[in-house]
Amino acid sequence: MTNPILNSFLPLFYIAWSDDVLTEKEATLLQESINSQDWLTKADKKELLSKINIDNPPTRTELLEWKESIKKAVNEDSEEESLTDIALKLALLDDPKISNEKLKPLYFYLQNLEKSLGIISNEAVYAFKETHDTITSKYSTEATFSVEKLTEILDGNQAEIINTVKKVISRPTFKYETSTDIEVYREKVLKWCKILAKEGLGATAYPKKHGGQDDIEAYFSIMETLSYHDLSLVIKFGVQFGLWGMSIQSLGTEKHYAKYLKDIGSLKLPGCFAMTETNHGSNVKSLETTAIYDHKTKTFTINTPHKLARKEYIGNAARDGQMATVFAKLIIDGKDHGVNAFIVPIRDSKNNVLEGITIEDCGHKMGLNGVDNGIIYFDNVIIPKENMLDRFASINSKGQFVSPIASDNRRFFTMLGTLVGGRIGVPRSALAAAKSALTIAIRYGDQRRQFGPQGGSEVPILNYRIHQRRLMPYLAKSYAVHFALQYATQRFVKRQESEMQEIEALAAGMKAYSTWNTRDTIQECREACGGKGYLSENRFDALKNDTEVYTTFEGDNTVLMNLVAKNRLTEFRNQFGEMNVLSLFNYVVDQAKTSITYKNPFATRNTDENHLIDSEFHIHAFTFREKEIQASAAKRIKKLLDSGLDSFDAFNIAQHHLINVSQAYLERIVLEQFQLQVENTKDEGCKAVLKKLCQLYALSTLEKNASWYLEQGYMEGVKTKAIRKSVNQLCWEIRQNAVPLVNAFNIPESCLSAPIVTKQ
């Protein structure tokens, strides 16, 4: 540079060019900034502008020359030095007589320019340090919090039952079954289930007078903890004690409880839950199995009218189940009274299939082969009247259908709503599988060394920024989902009738959100372990294959997300339906204020580090996205309806939009609950690390949705770029706590059972 003070621009120019490319927007920002500075001469401006001409970028040789010049001003031993500090030292190297009067405004000018470009100063400095690789190689695990205290926070009031289950599944008899013989595997899973039943764990949710503890929250904790072990066991356990037993508890009455629950809880009476049909999976209302009532004999005849009305994919059906809760259309005197539930025997006590019942084995599956899924056909099977689960509907002494709920629709959805617990248990089970995968991958990344500085030691692969980028956001998201699922569980446990629709939508959404997260987490963890992750002994194949179906059972995720969206739009419509002219005016004014406050040029381009990690900014950005997408979806559907389309076609056209409504709602719920947990955490060490994880979850989600925020004018490119760099920085900072953070899950070593990792 002809003028020594212009050298102060070199570090910033170098970073701008070396970060992928200098974008047109960045070039324009720099050009406008330089041209606006009165202290620069016309010649100075021309020289500076020549360095940022995107039509004539610096060559690789020029960039290397810039870097060598800049390195002369770098203090290798300082970890506090900023990019602006180096810039000023660079100017002084060529002209030590530059006055403080010139340097002071230059310092603030360059700092503001860095922020406008989204440059994280303390990270950028490492690009010029010879010891950058050495710093990378020395960076290691160093817990800044008490692992035991964080485990206590994660377990909460369920610590006692969680520890009980961990002790049981750590016994030698729970050693993983390695036989490829499907019958050997199924027998082992049944044996494990019997042990759990003997320990009293299966009946936990049932009433105390019928052998249980009347504790549904503990049941969910048992399901989640068992999921650190074999997932076939979890599903077998869930089918027997959850779907089969709780369908009796939720849909039946005291006579059914007294007759069945104790034997179900002890596994003396194995059973299944026969809802899904070949022709109708998610569309329960259209099931075709019939239950025809005969008042003379006071019996029902259960029948499969054609092949595609068979009950399919029924857990416990292929070899162990003796009874089934069967969902069928109730028909009285030729009139269809909708889907109801009935107890139907399918085998005798010696496990012989009963007359009128045909059962086929679904055979080998992608995973969960310890569960005996089967297909059931009913050929005019006669059952007594008392086998109808009659909590919400029954047949009176005159042979008439009666129900305390007059509306057929409301009765149907009330019946299904009692079974929403499955959509709490499944996402919690999925989360445990994700935690197992993260524990294996992060511990392995901390131990596995590869490459390193010339002449130095090899470096743990977890020290590489890209490896951190692969795993740390999933670690943060798993913690986020953990606290959100605790919230969903509490909402369900303490539910009131008036809020059931909202809770059902929350459970459905969290089921989809958690299981999709598990699918993606396990895949990334497998890849992060390279070839070792492909070996069955390291458990990724079991985790991956066994959780694959989680995205489609207990409701296909995409269908569930549509259900969530319709619930949100109904609430939105109700809100506006109740608004008078004044409240509607106030709503519009509030929206306008929001736009003025958060969509002004300063806010959309604000790259200040404190702003980017601020929880208020995060929750506002998430809430803004949720409200905007919800409002735009409502307007879109109304426009389609006004154009003459019926509601089915209108919702079909807008389905992609509806998924975004649900996604934005769930992301806001998850962040809200994570922030609340951080706020309520008293231990300072745990609070600090949870805060960083929460920031990483928020910023990585904003980064994922960056294109939407850019389209809405909520952010500009410099801000989304700065967010990306903040995500990188948080991944780097969390790395030192990564192993302690997965150790806080406190997964039994016998359950991890992966030779590539050892306890640390």
Order of alpha helices (4+ residues) and beta strands (2+ residues): alpha-alpha-alpha-alpha-alpha-alpha-alpha-alpha-alpha-alpha-alpha-alpha-alpha-alpha-alpha-beta-beta-beta-beta-beta-beta-beta-beta-beta-beta-beta-alpha-alpha-beta-beta-alpha-alpha-alpha-alpha-alpha-alpha-alpha-alpha-alpha-alpha-alpha-alpha-alpha-alpha-alpha
